[in-house]
Amino acid sequence: MNHTKECFPIFIISLKHDIDRKERIISLLNQYNIQYDFIDAVDYRTDAYKNIKDNVRANSNSSYGSMTDPEMACTLSHLQAYQKIIDDGLEWALILEDDVTFDERLSHVLGALSENRNILTMGTSYVLGGQEGTSDYQLFGLSLFKTVNIGNVLFRKATYKKHKVTRACCYIVDERYCRTAIKLFETHGFFLIDDRKILFDNHVMSQIYFTDIVSHPLVCQSNSHIENSRIEKNKVLRVKTRSNIMAWLMRLRYKIRVILGSFE
């Protein structure tokens, strides 16, 4: 489905053969009269993916740690979306993964942005949720004062531990973000597409505004290739354990800093 000039661009990343997910999110998008385009996700089980991976590793000069094949394919899929944004000459776009859910609030945000993109600030990524089940959920601070209202949905600036805003299932980016991320891939090779510390450190973006209107299913081995791969990867990692008291003190410290971060 092509976007009209007035419609805020949306790209849905989805494996070509995953018909069930496509049908579910198409039904949801149509329910709220949201226009969209699909981006065919990269399948890590294909020869095409393996050729790209081998070529990148042979030509990159550094690496941001070990990554599994599903994680690398996920990064390539999002980079394809970035390239599409650049090729289409788009200033801004929303990227969604095909397993998210949402309600009418998303259509309100998109309606407001279709009328006025000047609400958005260049160099900022707007994350629309998707934190359910992550270990970092609620470990980042959100300002009570630095906010932006888009379609009666309040976005708050991430302050304390802003890089803890993870996942890449629902976020708005500008063209510069896309160009800088692709350049980072070309010079450094693979990186986790949702590792926002890497993105901040390499000036892909300068700040994050967050709201919680899009949900991501709790990942498990039955519904996520990436989760399966990470479980296998973690089996070979040495896990550092803490006492119950130390863990409780760490959580308390984080909660206090998150509260303080809301006043920044």
C-alpha positions as CSV (number, residue, x, y, z in Angstrom):
1,M,0.0,0.0,0.0
2,N,1.5,3.3,-1.0
3,H,1.5,6.3,1.3
4,T,-0.3,9.5,0.2
5,K,1.7,12.7,0.5
6,E,-0.3,13.7,3.6
7,C,-0.1,10.4,5.4
8,F,2.7,9.9,7.9
9,P,4.9,7.0,6.6
10,I,4.7,3.6,8.3
11,F,6.9,0.6,7.5
12,I,6.1,-2.9,8.9
13,I,9.0,-5.3,9.1
14,S,7.7,-8.8,8.4
15,L,9.1,-12.1,7.1
16,K,7.6,-12.7,3.6
17,H,6.3,-16.2,4.5
18,D,4.8,-15.3,7.9
19,I,1.3,-15.0,6.6
20,D,-0.4,-15.2,10.0
21,R,1.4,-12.3,11.5
22,K,0.8,-10.2,8.3
23,E,-2.9,-10.9,8.4
24,R,-3.2,-10.0,12.1
25,I,-1.4,-6.7,11.8
26,I,-3.2,-5.8,8.5
27,S,-6.5,-6.3,10.3
28,L,-5.4,-4.1,13.1
29,L,-4.1,-1.4,10.8
30,N,-7.3,-1.4,8.7
31,Q,-9.4,-1.2,11.9
32,Y,-7.9,2.2,12.6
33,N,-7.6,3.3,8.9
34,I,-3.8,3.4,9.0
35,Q,-1.9,3.2,5.7
36,Y,1.4,1.3,5.6
37,D,4.0,-0.4,3.6
38,F,5.7,-3.8,4.3
39,I,9.5,-4.3,4.4
40,D,10.5,-7.9,3.8
41,A,12.5,-9.0,6.8
42,V,15.8,-10.8,6.2
43,D,15.6,-14.5,7.0
44,Y,18.7,-15.8,8.7
45,R,18.1,-19.3,7.2
46,T,18.7,-18.2,3.6
47,D,21.8,-18.2,1.5
48,A,21.3,-14.5,0.7
49,Y,21.7,-13.7,4.4
50,K,24.8,-15.9,4.8
51,N,26.5,-14.2,1.9
52,I,25.8,-10.7,3.4
53,K,27.1,-11.9,6.8
54,D,30.3,-13.3,5.4
55,N,30.9,-10.1,3.3
56,V,30.3,-7.8,6.3
57,R,32.6,-9.7,8.6
58,A,35.4,-9.8,5.9
59,N,35.2,-6.0,5.4
60,S,34.3,-4.5,8.8
61,N,37.1,-3.1,11.0
62,S,35.5,-3.7,14.4
63,S,32.7,-5.4,16.2
64,Y,30.3,-4.6,19.0
65,G,30.4,-8.0,20.6
66,S,29.0,-11.4,19.6
67,M,25.6,-11.6,17.9
68,T,23.4,-14.5,16.9
69,D,22.2,-15.1,13.4
70,P,18.6,-14.0,14.2
71,E,20.0,-10.8,15.8
72,M,22.1,-10.0,12.8
73,A,19.2,-10.7,10.4
74,C,17.0,-8.3,12.5
75,T,19.6,-5.6,12.2
76,L,19.7,-6.1,8.4
77,S,15.9,-5.9,8.2
78,H,15.8,-2.5,10.0
79,L,18.7,-1.2,7.8
80,Q,16.6,-2.1,4.8
81,A,13.8,0.0,6.2
82,Y,16.2,2.9,6.8
83,Q,17.4,2.6,3.2
84,K,13.8,2.7,2.0
85,I,13.2,5.9,4.0
86,I,16.2,7.5,2.3
87,D,15.3,6.3,-1.2
88,D,11.8,7.6,-0.9
89,G,13.0,11.0,0.3
90,L,11.1,10.8,3.5
91,E,11.9,13.2,6.4
92,W,10.4,11.0,9.1
93,A,8.8,7.5,9.4
94,L,7.4,5.1,11.9
95,I,8.9,1.6,11.9
96,L,6.8,-1.3,13.4
97,E,7.6,-5.0,13.7
98,D,4.7,-7.3,12.8
99,D,4.0,-8.7,16.2
100,V,3.1,-5.5,18.0
101,T,-0.4,-4.5,19.1
102,F,-2.0,-1.1,19.6
103,D,-5.2,0.8,19.9
104,E,-6.7,4.1,18.6
105,R,-4.0,6.2,20.3
106,L,-1.6,5.2,17.6
107,S,-4.0,6.6,14.9
108,H,-4.3,9.8,16.9
109,V,-0.5,10.2,16.9
110,L,-0.2,9.5,13.2
111,G,-3.1,11.8,12.4
112,A,-1.4,14.7,14.3
113,L,1.9,14.0,12.5
114,S,0.2,13.8,9.1
115,E,-0.9,17.4,9.7
116,N,2.3,18.7,11.3
117,R,5.6,17.1,11.3
118,N,7.2,20.1,12.9
119,I,6.1,18.7,16.2
120,L,9.1,16.4,15.9
121,T,12.7,17.4,16.6
122,M,15.5,16.3,14.4
123,G,18.1,14.1,16.1
124,T,15.4,12.6,18.4
125,S,14.0,9.1,18.3
126,Y,10.4,8.7,19.5
127,V,9.8,5.2,21.0
128,L,6.2,4.2,21.3
129,G,6.4,1.4,23.8
130,G,7.3,-2.3,23.5
131,Q,9.2,-2.7,26.8
132,E,7.1,-5.5,28.2
133,G,9.2,-8.4,29.6
134,T,12.6,-6.7,29.2
135,S,15.0,-6.7,32.0
136,D,15.5,-3.0,31.7
137,Y,11.8,-2.1,31.8
138,Q,11.2,0.8,34.2
139,L,14.9,1.2,34.8
140,F,15.1,4.4,32.8
141,G,13.9,7.8,34.0
142,L,11.3,9.9,32.2
143,S,11.1,13.7,32.7
144,L,7.9,15.2,34.1
145,F,8.7,18.5,32.5
146,K,10.4,17.9,29.1
147,T,7.4,16.5,27.2
148,V,5.7,16.7,23.8
149,N,2.0,16.2,23.1
150,I,1.3,14.5,19.8
151,G,-2.4,13.7,19.1
152,N,-3.2,14.0,22.9
153,V,-0.5,11.3,23.6
154,L,2.2,12.5,25.9
155,F,5.8,11.7,25.0
156,R,8.3,12.2,27.9
157,K,12.1,12.7,27.4
158,A,14.2,9.8,28.6
159,T,16.7,11.1,31.2
160,Y,18.4,8.7,33.6
161,K,19.8,5.6,31.9
162,K,18.1,6.6,28.6
163,H,20.0,3.8,26.8
164,K,17.9,1.3,28.8
165,V,15.0,2.1,26.5
166,T,15.3,-1.1,24.4
167,R,13.7,-3.0,21.6
168,A,13.1,-1.7,18.1
169,C,9.5,-2.8,17.5
170,C,7.9,0.6,17.4
171,Y,9.9,3.8,16.9
172,I,9.9,7.0,14.8
173,V,13.2,8.1,13.1
174,D,14.3,10.8,10.8
175,E,16.4,10.6,7.6
176,R,19.6,11.6,9.4
177,Y,19.2,8.7,11.9
178,C,18.8,6.3,9.0
179,R,21.9,7.6,7.1
180,T,24.1,7.6,10.3
181,A,23.0,4.1,11.3
182,I,23.8,2.7,7.8
183,K,27.2,4.4,7.9
184,L,27.9,2.9,11.3
185,F,27.1,-0.6,9.8
186,E,29.3,0.1,6.8
187,T,32.3,1.1,9.0
188,H,31.8,-1.1,12.1
189,G,29.8,-4.1,10.9
190,F,27.0,-5.7,12.8
191,F,25.5,-4.1,15.9
192,L,22.3,-4.7,17.9
193,I,19.7,-2.5,16.2
194,D,18.1,-1.8,19.6
195,D,21.4,-1.1,21.5
196,R,20.8,2.5,22.1
197,K,24.0,3.0,23.9
198,I,25.9,2.2,20.7
199,L,23.5,4.6,18.8
200,F,24.1,7.4,21.3
201,D,27.8,6.9,21.4
202,N,28.0,7.1,17.6
203,H,25.7,10.1,17.3
204,V,22.9,8.2,15.4
205,M,20.5,10.2,17.7
206,S,20.9,12.7,20.5
207,Q,17.8,12.0,22.6
208,I,14.8,9.7,23.1
209,Y,11.2,10.6,23.9
210,F,9.0,7.7,25.1
211,T,5.4,6.9,25.4
212,D,3.7,3.5,26.1
213,I,0.9,3.0,23.5
214,V,2.3,0.0,21.6
215,S,2.7,-3.4,23.1
216,H,5.1,-6.2,22.3
217,P,4.2,-9.8,23.2
218,L,6.3,-11.4,26.0
219,V,9.0,-13.2,24.1
220,C,9.6,-16.9,24.7
221,Q,11.2,-19.8,22.8
222,S,7.9,-20.6,21.1
223,N,7.4,-17.2,19.5
224,S,10.8,-15.7,18.9
225,H,13.8,-16.8,16.9
226,I,15.9,-14.1,18.5
227,E,14.9,-15.3,22.0
228,N,15.9,-18.8,21.2
229,S,19.2,-17.7,19.9
230,R,19.9,-15.6,22.9
231,I,19.1,-18.4,25.3
232,E,21.6,-20.6,23.5
233,K,24.2,-17.8,23.5
234,N,23.7,-17.2,27.3
235,K,24.4,-20.8,28.0
236,V,28.0,-20.2,27.3
237,L,28.2,-17.0,29.3
238,R,29.3,-16.9,32.9
239,V,26.4,-15.4,34.9
240,K,27.3,-13.2,37.8
241,T,25.0,-13.9,40.8
242,R,24.2,-11.6,43.7
243,S,22.7,-12.2,47.1
244,N,19.0,-11.4,47.6
245,I,19.9,-8.4,49.8
246,M,22.3,-7.0,47.2
247,A,19.8,-7.5,44.4
248,W,17.1,-5.7,46.5
249,L,19.5,-2.8,47.2
250,M,20.4,-2.5,43.5
251,R,16.7,-2.4,42.5
252,L,16.0,0.2,45.2
253,R,18.9,2.3,44.0
254,Y,17.6,2.2,40.4
255,K,14.1,3.1,41.5
256,I,15.3,6.1,43.4
257,R,17.4,7.3,40.4
258,V,14.4,6.8,38.1
259,I,12.3,9.0,40.4
260,L,15.0,11.6,40.5
261,G,15.3,11.5,36.8
262,S,11.7,12.5,36.3
263,F,12.6,15.9,37.7
264,E,15.3,16.6,35.2
